[in-house]
Amino acid sequence: MATLYSNQKTKWSQNVPSEKIDTNELAGRVRVAFADITLASASIGDVIELVNLPNGARLLDGYLTNAALGASTTLSVGYAAYKNSSGTTVSASAAAYLAATSTSSAARTDILATIALGAGSVVNANEDGLPITATLAGGSATGVVQIAIRYVVD
């Protein structure tokens, strides 16, 4: 039976000399980004810019909360096009953190729920940060949409 070490435990106790563990991996402060909007007959394809997350933030988890927005409506959560810390433009990804999910009924839906959906990822953005968006599909929407994202930056 072997003893296996995480990358962070290896830095701390196995490497000689030991290495510093980033604060977004150990002893960092958890912060919350919150945004809300009341939609009034929003149209299919509308993109809602919600909040920008800072460079270096490690994304932990989050949720999308919505009122009953209308028949056949869906929202996906992702990001708008932005510049990374090297100044290169990164294309938008409307469903990077949540694939289209029904918003016909009031609900709370996890975002950043898996590694494939960005859990544990680190923001690489310029000083403007990473613009988090929600994209409407399926039908016109009216009602409240909220998002909350927990992240560690320092």
Secondary structure, DSSP 4 states (H G I P E B T S, - for coil): ------HHHIIIIISSS--PPPTTTSSPPEEEEEEEEEEEEEPTT-EEEEEEEPTTPEEEEEEEEE----TT-EEEEEE--EE-TTS-EE--EEEEEEEEEE-SS-EEEEES-STTTTTT-B----TT-EEEEEEEESS-EEEEEEEEEEEE--
